[in-house]
């Protein structure tokens, strides 16, 4: 049986109002309170084409213009599926708002290296989050997909800029 902290954390991770609360902070220009380890991702619904929002932990920043996030609920997460359908998105982090970005799924090797760096840089967070995520998803965190969000000029990326505004 999982420790009580893992069970409570897993419950909170599955609670929509709890996980969406940081969006309110970003919408009220208070995203900076979350520091540079939490970002708000604006992406387009793959069917509706409407803007959607999710806040995610930045698990790595391999360069100044790349942020790495993990899909804690695997490939079935709506934001993940939306980014795979339309990789153009916007990122708000700290005091920076609506930075154009392009999402790229990371390879298993890149994800493993990133997870190793995260474990070394944030051992306490790793211990706390690992159990919660595994309890909530019934999957090992080592199998969860990661996405690199390139903050460079997306108009230079393959396919050019997205023709829809968001």
C-alpha positions as CSV (number, residue, x, y, z in Angstrom):
1,X,0.0,0.0,0.0
2,X,1.3,3.4,-1.0
3,X,2.1,6.0,1.8
4,X,-0.7,8.4,2.7
5,X,1.2,11.3,1.1
6,X,1.3,9.5,-2.2
7,X,-2.4,8.7,-2.1
8,X,-3.4,12.3,-1.1
9,X,-1.0,13.7,-3.8
10,X,-2.4,11.4,-6.4
11,X,-6.0,12.5,-5.5
12,X,-4.9,16.2,-5.9
13,X,-3.3,15.5,-9.2
14,X,-6.6,14.0,-10.5
15,X,-8.6,16.9,-9.1
16,X,-9.4,19.3,-11.9
17,X,-9.9,22.4,-9.8
18,X,-6.6,21.9,-8.0
19,X,-4.5,21.4,-11.1
20,X,-6.2,24.3,-12.9
21,X,-5.7,26.8,-10.1
22,X,-2.3,28.0,-11.4
23,X,-4.0,29.1,-14.6
24,X,-6.0,31.7,-12.6
25,X,-2.7,33.1,-11.3
26,X,-1.3,33.5,-14.9
27,X,-4.5,35.0,-16.1
28,X,-4.3,37.6,-13.3
29,X,-0.6,38.5,-14.0
30,X,0.5,36.6,-11.0
31,X,2.3,33.7,-12.7
32,X,5.6,35.0,-11.4
33,X,4.5,33.8,-8.0
34,X,5.1,30.2,-9.3
35,X,8.7,31.0,-10.2
36,X,10.4,29.6,-13.3
37,X,9.6,25.9,-12.5
38,X,6.0,26.2,-13.5
39,X,4.8,27.4,-16.9
40,X,1.4,28.0,-18.5
41,X,1.1,26.4,-21.9
42,X,-1.5,27.7,-24.4
43,X,-2.2,25.2,-27.1
44,X,-5.0,24.7,-29.6
45,X,-7.7,22.0,-29.2
46,X,-7.1,19.5,-32.0
47,X,-10.8,19.3,-32.8
48,X,-12.2,22.6,-31.8
49,X,-9.2,24.8,-32.7
50,X,-9.9,26.8,-29.6
51,X,-7.2,27.9,-27.2
52,X,-6.6,25.6,-24.2
53,X,-4.5,26.1,-21.2
54,X,-2.5,23.9,-18.8
55,X,0.2,24.6,-16.2
56,X,3.1,22.2,-16.1
57,X,6.4,21.8,-14.2
58,X,9.5,22.6,-16.1
59,X,11.7,19.5,-15.6
60,X,14.7,20.8,-17.5
61,X,16.0,23.8,-19.4
62,X,18.8,22.5,-21.5
63,X,19.3,26.0,-23.1
64,X,17.9,29.5,-22.8
65,X,15.3,28.8,-25.5
66,X,14.2,25.3,-24.7
67,X,11.9,24.2,-21.8
68,X,11.1,20.5,-21.1
69,X,7.9,19.3,-19.7
70,X,6.6,15.8,-19.0
71,X,3.1,14.4,-19.6
72,X,2.3,13.0,-16.2
73,X,-0.7,11.2,-17.5
74,X,1.1,9.8,-20.6
75,X,0.0,10.1,-24.2
76,X,-3.7,10.3,-23.2
77,X,-3.3,13.8,-21.7
78,X,-5.4,16.2,-23.8
79,X,-2.6,18.9,-23.9
80,X,-0.1,16.3,-25.1
81,X,-2.5,15.0,-27.8
82,X,-3.2,18.6,-28.9
83,X,0.5,19.4,-29.2
84,X,1.1,16.3,-31.3
85,X,-1.7,17.5,-33.7
86,X,-0.6,21.2,-33.7
87,X,2.9,21.8,-32.2
88,X,2.6,25.6,-32.4
89,X,1.8,27.0,-28.9
90,X,2.5,29.8,-26.5
91,X,4.4,29.7,-23.2
92,X,4.0,32.0,-20.2
93,X,6.7,31.6,-17.5
94,X,7.7,33.9,-14.7
95,X,7.0,37.4,-15.9
96,X,7.2,36.4,-19.6
97,X,3.8,36.1,-21.2
98,X,2.6,34.3,-24.4
99,X,6.0,33.5,-25.9
100,X,5.6,31.7,-29.2
101,X,6.9,28.2,-29.1
102,X,7.0,24.9,-31.0
103,X,6.6,21.5,-29.3
104,X,8.7,18.5,-30.1
105,X,8.3,15.0,-28.6
106,X,11.5,13.8,-27.1
107,X,13.1,10.4,-27.8
108,X,13.3,7.8,-25.1
109,X,17.0,8.5,-24.8
110,X,16.6,12.2,-24.4
111,X,13.8,11.7,-21.8
112,X,16.0,9.3,-19.8
113,X,18.9,11.8,-19.7
114,X,16.5,14.6,-18.7
115,X,15.0,12.5,-15.9
116,X,18.5,11.7,-14.6
117,X,19.3,15.4,-14.6
118,X,16.0,16.2,-12.8
119,X,16.7,13.5,-10.1
120,X,20.1,15.0,-9.4
121,X,19.0,18.7,-9.5
122,X,15.8,18.2,-7.4
123,X,16.2,15.0,-5.3
124,X,13.5,16.1,-2.8
125,X,10.9,17.0,-5.4
126,X,11.8,13.7,-7.2
127,X,11.1,11.7,-4.1
128,X,7.9,13.5,-3.4
129,X,6.5,13.6,-6.9
130,X,7.5,10.1,-8.1
131,X,5.2,8.3,-5.7
132,X,2.3,10.7,-6.3
133,X,2.5,10.4,-10.1
134,X,2.9,6.7,-10.1
135,X,0.0,6.3,-7.7
136,X,-2.2,8.6,-9.9
137,X,-1.3,7.0,-13.2
138,X,-0.5,3.4,-12.4
139,X,2.6,3.9,-14.6
140,X,6.3,4.3,-13.9
141,X,7.5,7.9,-14.3
142,X,10.4,6.6,-16.4
143,X,7.9,5.7,-19.2
144,X,6.1,9.1,-19.4
145,X,6.6,11.1,-22.6
146,X,8.5,14.4,-22.5
147,X,8.1,17.4,-24.7
148,X,10.7,20.0,-25.6
149,X,9.2,23.5,-26.1
150,X,11.4,25.5,-28.4
151,X,11.0,29.2,-27.7
152,X,13.0,30.2,-30.8
153,X,11.2,32.0,-33.7
154,X,8.5,29.5,-34.8
155,X,8.2,31.2,-38.1
156,X,11.5,29.7,-39.1
157,X,10.4,26.2,-38.2
158,X,9.2,23.6,-40.7
159,X,5.8,24.5,-42.1
160,X,6.0,28.2,-41.2
161,X,3.8,30.0,-38.8
162,X,0.5,28.6,-37.8
163,X,-2.2,30.3,-39.8
164,X,-4.7,30.4,-36.8
165,X,-4.3,33.0,-34.2
166,X,-4.0,32.0,-30.6
